[in-house]
Amino acid sequence: MSSQEGSAAYLAEDRALSTIVVLVRLYARGLLIRELGMDDYLIFFGQVIAWVDMALSAKVIRYGAGEHLVALVQN
């Protein structure tokens, strides 16, 4: 696996874990306690932003972000 594939895989794995945590929190607060607060909405909004950031980061990694300029010029 190349470093680019590894970086994209790490990003997806990291976001998957945080998504599970956010979903469990929203489940507990929404269905069990039956009260969502402003903090829950902000956490959900932050999770959406994290997914957008992951998608953009994976796209930039594909085009060579994090590689040395010499490596990019050789390709």
C-alpha positions as CSV (number, residue, x, y, z in Angstrom):
1,M,0.0,0.0,0.0
2,S,1.4,3.4,-1.0
3,S,1.6,6.2,1.5
4,Q,-1.2,8.0,-0.3
5,E,-3.5,5.0,0.1
6,G,-2.5,4.6,3.7
7,S,-3.2,8.2,4.5
8,A,-6.7,8.1,2.9
9,A,-7.5,4.9,4.7
10,Y,-6.4,6.4,8.0
11,L,-8.7,9.4,7.4
12,A,-11.7,7.2,6.7
13,E,-11.0,5.0,9.7
14,D,-10.7,8.0,12.0
15,R,-13.9,9.5,10.8
16,A,-15.8,6.2,11.1
17,L,-14.9,5.9,14.7
18,S,-15.9,9.5,15.5
19,T,-19.2,9.0,13.6
20,I,-20.0,6.0,15.7
21,V,-19.4,8.0,18.9
22,V,-21.6,10.9,17.6
23,L,-24.4,8.6,16.6
24,V,-24.3,6.8,20.0
25,R,-24.5,10.2,21.7
26,L,-27.4,11.4,19.6
27,Y,-29.2,8.1,20.1
28,A,-28.7,8.4,23.9
29,R,-29.8,12.0,24.1
30,G,-32.5,11.9,21.5
31,L,-34.3,8.5,22.1
32,L,-33.4,7.7,25.7
33,I,-33.4,11.1,27.4
34,R,-35.6,12.7,24.7
35,E,-33.9,16.0,24.9
36,L,-31.4,17.3,22.4
37,G,-29.5,20.4,23.4
38,M,-27.6,23.0,21.4
39,D,-24.4,21.1,22.1
40,D,-25.8,18.0,20.3
41,Y,-26.6,20.1,17.2
42,L,-23.2,21.6,17.2
43,I,-21.5,18.2,17.5
44,F,-23.6,16.9,14.6
45,F,-22.6,20.0,12.5
46,G,-19.0,19.5,13.5
47,Q,-19.2,15.9,12.3
48,V,-20.6,16.9,9.0
49,I,-17.7,19.4,8.6
50,A,-15.2,16.6,9.6
51,W,-16.6,14.4,6.8
52,V,-16.3,17.2,4.2
53,D,-12.7,17.8,5.4
54,M,-11.9,14.1,5.1
55,A,-13.3,14.0,1.5
56,L,-11.3,17.1,0.5
57,S,-8.2,15.8,2.2
58,A,-8.4,12.4,0.4
59,K,-8.8,14.3,-2.9
60,V,-5.7,16.4,-2.2
61,I,-3.7,13.4,-1.1
62,R,-4.5,11.8,-4.5
63,Y,-2.9,14.8,-6.2
64,G,0.3,14.5,-4.2
65,A,-0.2,16.5,-1.0
66,G,2.5,15.6,1.5
67,E,5.0,14.5,-1.1
68,H,8.3,16.2,-1.7
69,L,8.5,18.4,-4.7
70,V,11.2,16.2,-6.2
71,A,8.9,13.2,-6.1
72,L,6.1,15.1,-7.7
73,V,8.3,16.4,-10.6
74,Q,9.7,12.9,-11.3
75,N,6.1,11.6,-11.8
